[in-house]
């Protein structure tokens, strides 16, 4: 009787060990599969990040922040570049505060009754600005030249402009 109890205990222990082994192996296989998937995802995301960084670099090519020659020009003139860029941008946005129908820079009159406003500005270099404008329904873009006179006042001069035709 004692031998049978030991034999049943031995068989039960062996079955318990086999169950533990199979269960542990399944868990490890699942973890390995998850790790492989995670590594593949990380590799794909790194490729995407690299691609987006390259694309961002290309999109920001015509931007004063990346134009060392334009920045050097301002530094040689004795300007604080960050303050000057802010002043140029805000000076152009300040033209949105005007009386009447005629915008000081945009050569169009609103066709919807609301004011024409400059929305987005890109300072290209130490002389040029690209901007878009809208009255809420019609959109256009302008090419502006800017200068700083001897009194350190900003002067904007419209060079080229267009308005997109309304579709539909």
C-alpha positions in Angstrom: 0.0 0.0 0.0 2.8 2.3 0.8 4.4 1.6 -2.5 1.2 2.5 -4.4 0.9 5.8 -2.6 4.5 6.6 -3.6 3.9 5.5 -7.2 0.7 7.7 -7.4 2.6 10.6 -5.9 5.4 10.0 -8.4 3.0 9.9 -11.3 1.2 13.0 -10.0 4.5 14.9 -9.6 5.6 13.8 -13.1 2.3 15.0 -14.6 2.5 18.3 -12.7 6.1 18.8 -13.9 5.1 18.1 -17.5 2.2 20.5 -17.2 4.5 23.2 -15.8 7.0 22.6 -18.5 4.4 22.9 -21.3 2.8 25.9 -19.8 6.1 27.7 -19.3 7.2 26.9 -22.8 4.0 28.3 -24.2 4.5 31.5 -22.2 8.1 31.9 -23.3 7.2 31.3 -26.9 4.5 34.0 -26.7 6.9 36.4 -25.1 9.5 35.7 -27.8 6.9 36.3 -30.5 5.8 39.5 -28.8 9.4 40.7 -28.5 10.0 40.0 -32.2 6.8 41.9 -33.2 7.9 44.8 -30.9 11.4 44.9 -32.4 9.9 44.9 -36.0 7.5 47.7 -34.9 10.4 49.7 -33.5 12.4 49.2 -36.7 9.5 50.4 -38.8 8.9 53.4 -36.6 12.6 54.3 -36.7 12.4 54.2 -40.5 9.3 56.4 -40.4 10.9 58.8 -38.1 14.0 59.1 -40.3 11.8 59.6 -43.4 9.7 62.3 -41.6 12.9 64.0 -40.4 14.2 64.1 -43.9 10.9 65.4 -45.2 10.8 68.0 -42.5 14.3 69.1 -43.4 13.3 69.5 -47.0 10.1 71.4 -46.2 12.0 73.8 -44.0 14.7 74.5 -46.5 13.4 77.9 -47.4 13.1 79.2 -43.9 15.2 81.8 -42.2 15.8 79.6 -39.2 17.8 77.2 -41.5 19.4 79.9 -43.6 22.8 80.6 -42.1 23.7 83.3 -44.7 20.6 85.3 -43.8 21.1 84.9 -40.1 24.8 86.0 -40.5 23.6 89.0 -42.5 21.5 90.2 -39.5 24.2 89.4 -37.0 26.7 91.4 -39.0 24.2 94.3 -38.9 24.2 94.0 -35.1 20.6 92.7 -34.6 19.4 90.1 -32.2 18.1 87.6 -34.6 15.4 86.1 -32.4 13.9 89.5 -31.6 14.2 90.7 -35.2 12.4 87.6 -36.5 9.6 88.1 -34.0 9.4 91.8 -34.9 9.2 91.0 -38.6 6.5 88.4 -38.1 4.4 90.5 -35.7 4.9 93.6 -37.8 3.2 91.8 -40.7 0.5 90.3 -38.5 -0.1 93.8 -37.2 -1.2 94.9 -40.6 -4.3 92.9 -40.0 -5.5 95.7 -37.7 -6.7 98.2 -40.3 -9.6 100.5 -40.8 -11.8 100.4 -43.8 -11.8 97.9 -46.6 -8.2 98.2 -47.9 -5.6 96.0 -46.3 -2.2 97.8 -46.1 -0.4 95.0 -47.9 -2.9 92.7 -49.6 -4.1 94.3 -52.8 -7.5 92.8 -52.8 -10.8 93.8 -51.2 -12.8 91.2 -49.3 -15.7 89.8 -51.3 -17.6 88.5 -48.3 -17.9 91.5 -46.1 -15.3 90.3 -43.5 -11.8 91.7 -43.3 -8.9 90.2 -45.3 -6.4 88.8 -42.8 -2.9 87.4 -43.2 -2.9 83.9 -41.7 0.5 82.3 -42.2 3.9 83.8 -42.7 7.2 82.2 -43.7 10.3 84.4 -43.6 12.4 83.0 -46.4 15.6 84.9 -45.9 16.9 88.4 -44.9 14.8 90.1 -47.6 11.7 88.0 -48.5 8.5 86.8 -46.9 5.8 84.5 -48.2 2.3 84.7 -46.6 -1.2 83.6 -47.2 -4.4 85.6 -46.6 -8.1 85.0 -46.5 -11.4 86.7 -45.9 -12.9 83.4 -44.7 -14.1 82.2 -48.1 -11.4 83.4 -50.6 -7.7 82.6 -50.2 -4.6 83.9 -51.7 -0.8 84.3 -51.3 1.6 87.2 -51.3 5.3 87.7 -51.8 6.6 90.6 -49.7 10.0 92.2 -49.6 11.0 93.8 -46.3 13.8 96.2 -45.3 15.0 97.7 -42.1 15.6 101.5 -42.6 18.2 103.6 -40.8 15.7 104.2 -37.9 15.3 100.4 -37.4 11.8 100.6 -38.8 10.5 97.7 -40.8 9.2 98.5 -44.3 7.1 96.0 -46.2 6.8 96.1 -50.0 4.4 93.9 -51.9 6.2 92.2 -54.8 3.8 89.6 -56.2 0.3 88.3 -55.3 -2.6 86.1 -56.4 -5.9 84.9 -55.2 -7.2 81.4 -55.9 -10.4 81.2 -57.9 -13.4 80.0 -56.0 -14.3 76.5 -57.1 -17.9 75.3 -56.8 
